[in-house]
Amino acid sequence: MQTGDSVFAGNVPALYDAFLGPALFEPYAQDLARRLASLAAGRVLETAAGTGRVTRALAAALPAAVAITATDLNQPMLDFAAVQPIARRVEWRQADALALPFDDGTFDAVVCQFGVMFFPDKIAGYREARRVLKPGGRFLFNVWDRIEASDFAFVTTESLRALFRDDPPLFLARTPHGYHDRERIERELREAGFVSIAVDTVTLLSRLPSAAALAAGFCQGTPLRNEIEARRPGALAAVTEAVATKIAARLGVGAIAGGMQAYVIAAG
């Protein structure tokens, strides 16, 4: 992961949530919340909470006897998440998932949606999750499969390759879709001390109203924006439009749909 891959600032959180949230993250947020729905009481920690998609799903799915603490490294993401409508009170707290500010054995579950790919030290992040879990607690997280298994990310990346032939912006392939080796994930979890590991492959359908929405979401609502602006200063809008045109040529004009695939891992 390059420096800057985990920076979500300015209006990026709002664009990220508006365009990519419903299409990519909400379906998997609901999936994670369902997997914790049997928890009747206790405390849940969310790391890398981003704009709060999973937080809101957990708040709706879990009983009031389950306290929820949502954390993220990026304060602008938390600021955005904290003002969104939510079913009940949540504790929002800025925190580094590799150095959590909580005592050992505090939580019944730790949840992380598409965040571990951004950890500069995966094993350290896993050790922290295990440290703050109570005995018998569960670490539940998901990661994207290889980029070719997720149509929207793949088509966007291929469009950018065509526009930047000498030095394409590869954030999506490098970081969000760059941690998909199941054997490596299981090995690193065991190195961090987890002994029970289950991996599910979850394939879902993503929908957006237009290719322009997809291009805006990825090109302006993720760290791809930084890569584009570094290569062509002042041309973000033009590049976004060009990417949208190429996406429409592949996926069609009007509403678009594409498959997406991720792994959901439960470790204890």
Secondary structure, 3 states (H helix, E strand, C coil): CCCCCCCCCCCHHHHHHHHHHHHHHHHHHHHHHHHCCCCCCEEEEEECCCCCHHHHHHHHHCCCCEEEEEEECCHHHHHHHHCCCCCCCCEEEECECCECCCCCCCEEEEEEECCHHHCCCHHHHHHHHHHHEEEEEEEEEEEECCHHHCHHHHHHHHHHHHHCCCCCCCHHHHCCCCCCCHHHHHHHHHHCCCCCEEEEEEEEEEEECCHHHHHHHHHHHCCHHHHHHHHCCCCHHHHHHHHHHHHHHHHCCCCEEEEEEEEEEEEC
